[in-house]
Amino acid sequence: MERVLTSFAPPSATARADDARMAVTAAGALGRALTEAVAGTIVGKAEAISQAVACVLSGGHLLVEDVPGVGKTLLAQTLAAAMGGSFGRVQGTPDLLPGDVVGAVVPDEGEGWHLRFREGPVFANVVLFDEINRTSPRTQAALLEVAEERTVSVDGQTHPLPVPFVLLATQNPVEIAGTFPLGEGTIDRFAYALSLGRADAAAERAVLLGDGGRDRLVSVAPVAEPPALAAAQEAVRLVHVADVLADYVVRLLDATRTHPRVRLGVSTRGGIALVRLAQASAAMAGRDHVTPADVQALAVGALAHRIVLADARGLVPARDLVREVVAAVPVPRP
Amino acid sequence: MAPTRLRPCRPTGAAVGTVALVLGAALLAASSGATWLWIVAALAAALVTAGTALGIAGAARARLVLLDAPRVAVAGEPARFTVAVRSPRAIAVRLVDGTAPVASWWQPGGEHRGVVVGSFAARGTVELLDVCLRGAAPFGLWPWERRGRVALATPTMVGPAPSAEGAPVLRAADELGDDERAVSRRGEAGALRGVREWSDGDPVSWVHWPSSARTGTLLVREWDPPTADELEVRVERTADPQAADTAARHAAGAVDVALRRAGRVRLDVPVPNGRHAAVVHDRLEAAALLAAADLPPAPRVTAAPATPSNVEGRWWPRLLVAAAIAIGAGASLVALRWPPTTTLVTLVGLPLATWVSWHHRRERSQLVVLFSALAVLVALLRFATGIDTTAAVGTVRDPLAELLIAIVVIHMADARERRNLRFALGSSAVLVFYAGALRVDPGYGLWALTWFAVAAGALAALHRSALADLGTLERDDPEPPRVAPRVARAVAVGVASVGVSVGLLALVPVPEGPVRVLSPTQVPVRSPIPTPGALAAPPGLVAAAGADGGDPSDADADPDRAGQQSVFGYTAFEPSFDTSTRGRPNPSVVMRVRAPAPDFWRGQTFEQWDGRTWTAADDPGELVDGRNTRITGFDGDPLVREGGEEFVQTYFLETDLPNLVFAAYRPTQLILDADVWVRPDGALRADTTLPDGSVYTVVSRRLPVTDEILAAQGAPGFGRFASAWQDPQMQRYLQLPELPDRLAQLAREITAPFPDVHGKVRAIEAWLGANVAYDLDAPVPPDGQDAVDHFVFEGRRGFCEQIASTLVVMLRAVGVPARVAAGYTPGERDPFAGVYVVRGDDAHAWAEVWYPLSGWQSYDPTASVPLAGDTQSRGSLGGPIAAAVGSLAVEALRWLVPAVLVGLTGWGVVALVRRRRRTVASPAWAAQARFERLARRAGVAVRSSDPNPVVAERLAAARPAAADAARAAAGALDTAAFGRTAPAAADDAEAAVATLARHL
């Protein structure tokens, strides 16, 4: 597995703003192209798809949680196919070992007793971890370093993951039996938790008649090369974030931490993720600055899964709480 | 879910107290005759009525729907209810289970849906909840409540509160015997923990062969150790409710402990047909099982108040109540002329008491109670024994008022809870009303209205703190309740109440006057008169007259003797007075008389005329001592003994006056703190001069008198009462010196056509009115000539003494008994205090004519005083008050309009400066504000947490024609606010919003 190097030199000081704007526009165009490519397969979920693409563009990892059979795995596969690059897949089973995910040190083929590191399936540009909450917490913990630092440390050696690296995970809601809920540390490393929901009647009918669905998957072609994707992810960070907007995000985070029903609020990592997501969403809308509407649109998905409530479990009550908080915190006005 | 069924409104206990207070105030007002108290009572009644109407409106149309209640709850722990409540006004809601409160909250008017946290009190199954809705009127004075019942869709099982003390737990393993290990009762195997290297002692079955093959070392799968014990908690069946409750609580506590030890717990409870055992995984399952168990119902808890009524954490209500007490005490102290002890007690004690009550607001301090009791004892002792070592000269003694003030101030120290504070407020009301009965000056009105405003504020603050203690509903869509419009509405209600109350006062007749029971009297300083029964001047005025240019030596130098200030305050208040002198006008207020109708306040009568000077009779009368004296016989008392109406007057002196006791004819009772000489000529003289601050009350009897009644009494030698006119006692009042012939001739000519005395008097008055002029600049008659003769034939200009003398002399010349009386005319009526304000200028002399049936009848051609019989219709309170208020308003407008203009200008300048500053800080601020205004005007809701694109979408939905412009405007505003700084962005935003405005 080779490591894809990217060299992305920041624009020169004199033309910084213009270059930034151009880069952002290019990143936005890439995002919209991705959305279009995925929308052909996943029918009727334009909003969810664009949020998923924004998550990818922001450089964060995506968690798709929903009841069985609404197309979580299909979405992740389609997204991987549209993104191009190498693809790795892990299926979560209760007896999965960490070594099965990240790789292990094995004896070298050939003469002599040498050990070499055999890379696991995570060494790819797009990694799909299906049903992540059916594997044991020990295996889930192996993802901690993978998701945050994009490296794997085994047997004293650190191996970097390819760039760009996106982790797409799917899971069933925690109320369903036979699951190992993700720990707070692990789930915090996912930038966005998407919930697809059942399709509306028209979309479901279209899928049943064969227009869309898994059959279309084979016809999805990659939209860009990995270096372009990496460049887009860097460009998204250039989207302008006003000071007042950062204050607004901080107030949102504060409100989640001080709410009486919350036992554990959103961490700074969550705030960073929200800001990057908002930047990506602004870029996809063709703007070079973030507005509060972007933040509000992505707040629920970005924050709800990080919150631990004192009196309830699961994403649904947490989503209600985040909606309440967003409706309560005043938006910055000029 | 069907809405609750509510029974009709009814008033609560607090209402009765308020009604009692208002009635008491009205009673006090009626008995003291002070109009101010009527006004305050009417205002209070109007506000209470407005509050009642609002309260009824609030509670009558309130609806409550219980959307969701917990299926299982633990007694004493928070339980969440989802409710939807709709009411037009603010209401306080209480949910009650039997007698134990479950949840309570208040909410402003409107439709609210949300979650409220409450708790159940006792174990059992709850199927019905009682609802109590209270309309929270602005002052909390008269809340109306409605009660009803709401049925829970699924009954809530309430488990017992876990008992803190331990209870013996039977270990299941104990049943197995000592030689078996407890682990044999283990539950299911533990979970997979992970994979690790093999170590000594691991069983072979644990080895994971695939991983071992892959890595070359033995790897084993490790399992969590099985859970240790299974505990069984068994509740025995019993019939005693107390034991059953204890057992249930112990069981809940044991289950709690066991669950925390992470073991398995099996709960075994009696059910109607046998027993039921189940494994419980959390407290709620245990609570459900215990609630459903077949045990006697838990003993009903007596409803301890769910929310403490301590006024915690808010100092506003306490401060306002203290201010109300201070105003009440101050109003009384002004009337008492600041007695030093009580003033000190108030100034020092009230802040101290307020601080003490604030400091001990959470729990009662025995030390404070002890000190308060001691202080009250001291005050009572002082009142009972009347010892006052620190009384200062010039203060008015009223021990009852001082005791009241002391008790109210001391009580404030012990006012911890809200109802204590309300009681303290009520006692300050008593102070204010008492002061109203004591005081007659117009300044009292200001005190009363200030107290009213402060008391209303205190009531509102107490009420709001009571509501705040209740907690609020967690709304589903949190929108801050808008408070600002309520202020405007409250002000409008207040102004309307004031208007209504003033209008209502138009129906209230002028009160009959002070009731004798309440008649105050005091004489601050006694100065005994040197000669018994004589007239004595007040001590201070003698020196003043000497220094004032009214030097006695000047009198000889000045032949007119004009402008002489008599030491008695008026030339006619001496034993004899010369009609050719006139006093200096003195506009200062001499006294205030509280009476329901005007009348002459007579002080002196004069019997002898010597052509120039009138002299009073010599007989000093008899000295009657005591405070409350009955006045029996005068000369010339009417033959009619019964009948007539009682006319009560209270005199409040405001300067030092001689020892004359003024009274309206005919006085029957005098309440004065001094001994009185009752003279047969009808004058009353006290045995001490009356200084500033004296108060006394006179009860007179007025017979109905009309022109017809007077005319019917005939004349001496004419008519039915001819013999009565010949009464030898009345001959004194026919005394005349040698009259010039032309004067007697004129008198006979004028009165000839009229056979009856009344007609004669009217004829002379008419002649005088036509032929002489009232002039203060009267020529002085030369020495030796009869003054009346000079006045009638030569001077023809004169003032009240000349005119009165002429009338009396002419009447005596035709054989009618008459005399001159001196005193004060009624003076100007102050409708607010209900008093007549008598000034030095009102000192007057007039004529009195005797009638057999009616007694002495006053006549005065110069002053317009109606006959007693013509004042049956006393008029209403409201008329003069409305006129006075109108004049006050006009007066206020004169300085109000420029003040308003200045205020508006200032406000405009400040607004402009603020706008400029905000525009400099963020250029797009004005455009953003305009955008929001346009959206609101189009009917779109704009909340503080809505970003511009969301508002634009709503606007597009409401006005499709402006959809594009709205979206463009939102985008431009966001760019101006959050984009990279571009100076043109603000202008773009303004242009975009202008385009939007055109489209709308």
Boltz contact constraints between the chains, C-beta under 6 A:
constraints:
  - contact:
      token1: [A, 138]
      token2: [B, 194]
      max_distance: 6.0
  - contact:
      token1: [A, 240]
      token2: [B, 980]
      max_distance: 6.0
  - contact:
      token1: [A, 242]
      token2: [B, 978]
      max_distance: 6.0
  - contact:
      token1: [A, 245]
      token2: [B, 978]
      max_distance: 6.0
  - contact:
      token1: [A, 289]
      token2: [B, 978]
      max_distance: 6.0
  - contact:
      token1: [A, 289]
      token2: [B, 979]
      max_distance: 6.0
  - contact:
      token1: [A, 291]
      token2: [B, 974]
      max_distance: 6.0
  - contact:
      token1: [A, 291]
      token2: [B, 978]
      max_distance: 6.0
  - contact:
      token1: [A, 292]
      token2: [B, 947]
      max_distance: 6.0
  - contact:
      token1: [A, 293]
      token2: [B, 947]
      max_distance: 6.0
  - contact:
      token1: [A, 293]
      token2: [B, 949]
      max_distance: 6.0
  - contact:
      token1: [A, 296]
      token2: [B, 947]
      max_distance: 6.0
  - contact:
      token1: [A, 327]
      token2: [B, 945]
      max_distance: 6.0
  - contact:
      token1: [A, 328]
      token2: [B, 478]
      max_distance: 6.0
  - contact:
      token1: [A, 329]
      token2: [B, 945]
      max_distance: 6.0
  - contact:
      token1: [A, 330]
      token2: [B, 944]
      max_distance: 6.0
  - contact:
      token1: [A, 330]
      token2: [B, 945]
      max_distance: 6.0
  - contact:
      token1: [A, 331]
      token2: [B, 945]
      max_distance: 6.0
  - contact:
      token1: [A, 331]
      token2: [B, 947]
      max_distance: 6.0
  - contact:
      token1: [A, 333]
      token2: [B, 928]
      max_distance: 6.0
  - contact:
      token1: [A, 334]
      token2: [B, 922]
      max_distance: 6.0
  - contact:
      token1: [A, 334]
      token2: [B, 924]
      max_distance: 6.0
  - contact:
      token1: [A, 334]
      token2: [B, 925]
      max_distance: 6.0
  - contact:
      token1: [A, 334]
      token2: [B, 928]
      max_distance: 6.0
  - contact:
      token1: [A, 334]
      token2: [B, 977]
      max_distance: 6.0
